[in-house]
């Protein structure tokens, strides 16, 4: 399984938590070096807590699950 496939699979495991709050996320791309770009959508897209959700939730989960992930950033 490629790194990108691992990231997409892990993100699918997170989506129900975001969807429960009216939000969602979309995988955009994976850069060399493990930088993941995602787009927060729905309620998460314009929530003032979106940055915290991204860093404390999504990034932490991906880094814990896939050591090759170095950072998660919001794509607009």
Order of alpha helices (4+ residues) and beta strands (2+ residues): alpha-beta-beta-alpha-beta
